[in-house]
Amino acid sequence: MRVMIVDDSTSMRLIVKRTLKRVGYDMEFMEADDGSVAYDKIGEYNPELVLCDWNMPIMNGIDFLKAIREEGNTVKFGFVTTESTAEMRAAAKEAGAQFLIAKPFTEESFEKALRPVIG
């Protein structure tokens, strides 16, 4: 499975990759450090899943999600973010995200969020 990880923190992208590997998913990864870079790369990489931070410079995660949905891209999409208010969860769902995982996260929280989305 091709996964795009979008986060402005290099260390957080590494932690997400390591967590997914520990959970046992067979994935290949592409990384982007903000939504605009991810937006430019998504068509070429064609991921099956996007894991995205919410707060990033240049283009934040919710704007990135809205932009790809406006173009008809239906990739499975989840947020991995430090903030997870009820309003953010509602905005994420309304924009087309399948889940939101709050940082700090555990292997179990990743598996629980991903299982219904990717099996």
N, C-alpha and C positions, 0 to 999 in steps of 0.2 A: 504494500500500500504506500502510495506517495503522499507525504505529509509536508505541508508548508507551516513552519513555525515563524510567527511574526512577533518580535519583541525587541525593544530598543536596548535591552540588556543582554550582552553576549553570554554572561554567566547563567541567566535565566533560560536562555535557549538551550544551553548545555544541560541544565537540570531537567528541563522538560524532556529532552531526548533520552537522557539516562533513565528517567522515570518510566517512559514508555517501553524502553528495552527491558527494564526489570519486571514490568507487568507481563512481558512476554509477547508483545506485538511485533510482527515482522514488518518493519517499515523502513522506507528510505526517506531522507529528509532534505529539504531545501529551506534555507533560512533567509529572512529579511529583517532589517532593523527598524522599519517603520512601514506604515500602510501604503505610502506612495511607491516605495520600492517593491512591496508585495504586489501592488496593483499592476505595476509594469511587468512583473514576472509571471503572474498567475496564468495567463493565457499560454505562455510557452511551456511552463512546467506542468500545467494541468493536474493539480493535486486532487486527491480523493478526499482529503480532510485538511482543513485549516485550523490551526490553534493560534489564537491571536490575543495579545495584550490589548487592553482598552486604552490606556493613556500612553501615547507616544508622540514625539515631535513630528512636525510636518503634516502627517495625516494620521489621526487616531484610529483605533480599531473599529468603532461604530461607523465612522465615515467610510472606511475601507469596505466594510460589509455592505453598507447601503450602495456604494458605487458598483460593486460587482453584482449585486442583486438587480440593480437597475439595468445592467447589461444582459440579464438573463442567466447569469452563472448561478447554478444551484448546488455548488460544492457543499459538502457537510462542513459546518462551521461552528466552532466553540471558542468562547473567551476563557482565558486563563489570566486572572487579574486580581489585584490587591483589594479592589473595591467590589462589593457585591450587594449593593442595596436593592431593595425591592423594586425601586424605580429603574435601576440599571438592568435588572433581570427582565423586567417587562419590556424595556426598550430593546434589549438584545433579542428577545423572542419576537417582538413585533418586526424587527429588521430582518429576521430569518435565521437567527442562530439557534442551534439545537440544544446548547447547554452553556453553562457558565461555571467554571471551576474557580474557587477562591484560593488565592495564595495566602499563607503557605498551604500547600496541598500535600497529600500523601499518595502513595501508590494506590491505595484503596479508593480514594476519591476520584482519581483518574479512571480507574477501571469501572467504577460505578457510573460515571458520566459517559464513558465511551461504549460500554457494552450494548446499550440499546441503539446506539448510532451506527456502530460498525460491526457489531456481532461478536 
